[in-house]
Amino acid sequence: MWFDGFFEEVEGVLERVDDINKIVWVRERSNDLHKIDYEKITSVEFID
């Protein structure tokens, strides 16, 4: 999946969603883990 936010673009797999802190965790192919404020996500695209 491709996550596009105000200041960050991340390509990876949705790891988990933290509803309390409003954070989405995304795991990249390089195994890096990114956290994104889900209120700032502007688009999500499925990729092959």
C-alpha positions, 0 to 999 in steps of 0.5 A, spaced: 500 500 500 502 507 498 500 512 504 501 519 502 500 524 508 502 531 508 509 531 509 511 523 508 510 518 503 510 511 505 510 504 501 509 498 505 504 493 509 499 496 514 502 493 520 497 496 525 492 502 527 492 505 534 485 508 535 487 511 541 493 515 539 491 516 532 497 513 529 498 508 523 504 503 523 506 501 516 512 496 515 516 497 509 519 492 504 526 494 508 523 492 514 523 499 517 517 501 521 514 508 520 508 511 524 503 516 521 498 520 524 492 517 521 488 524 521 494 527 516 493 521 511 491 524 504 490 518 500 492 510 500 493 506 494 493 499 493 499 497 489 502 490 486 
